[in-house]
Amino acid sequence: MSTADSLFRALDLIEPGDLVSYHGSLTDFHGLYIATPCDCHNCKLRDAYGVSDFRFRLLDPWGDLRHTPRCVRRKSITRATGGR
């Protein structure tokens, strides 16, 4: 593991592709997902205007769910532990 990887893990930062646990307000969607940067129109506008409110689109790692949460705030997800 590189120094940068260790730093991300120590700070509990979420990187694209990380397995995360969603525990936000949409209780029907609580569970494990793969975090990716949200690419919806509203999030692209936030980014274009320099609003520092980075949000995630969550993808089903098994591909079973048709709809998954988007525009998810950082406080609504936690990196899943690998059992280490």
N, C-alpha and C positions, 0 to 999 in steps of 0.2 A: 504494500500500500504506500503510495507516495505521500509526501508531506502535505500537499494540497488536499488529498483525499482525507488524511487524518484531521486536517483543520476543519473541513466540511462536516465530518462526523462529530468532532468535538463541539462545534457550534450548533449541531443539530439542524443544519441547513438542508433544504430539500433541493435536489438536483433533478433535472429532467431524466426520467427513466427509473427513479427511485420507487420502491414499493412502499406505499403509505397506508395508514389507517385513517379513514374518514370518520370524524365524530362531530360533524357540524349539525346544523338545525334540521336538515332533511333526514329524519331518523330512518325512513325507509331505505336510505342509501348507505347506512353505516356498514363499514366493512373494509376490505383490502382493495387497493387500486394501484395503478401505475400513474404517477404524476407527470404531466406534461404541461408546458406553458399553454395557457388558454389562448386560443386563436380566434375567438368570436369578435364580432364588429366592435362591441363596447370596450373590450379589453385592448384591441388594437388602437382605438381612439385614446384610451387612457395613456398608452405607451407613446403615441404620437404627440400628445400634449404634455408629456413629461411628468405625469402623475405617478408617484412612486407607490403604487398599490398593486404589486405583482400578484396575479391570480393564476390558478391552475385549472386545467381540464383533467378530470380523472378518467382513466381507461380501465375497463375490466380486463384483468390479466388472463382470464380464461375465455374471453370472447362470448360469454353467455348473455350478458345484458345488452339490451338494445339502447337503453337510455342510461347515461351516467352523469354525475354532477359536473357542472362547468362553472366558471367564475368563482372558484373556491378560494377563500382566503387562507393564508398561511396558518392562522390560528385554528382552523378547522381540521387540520391534518397533522399527523405525527409519523415520522419515519418508522416503518415496521422494523422490529428487531429481528436479527437473524438467528437468535438463540445462542449467541456467543457468550 
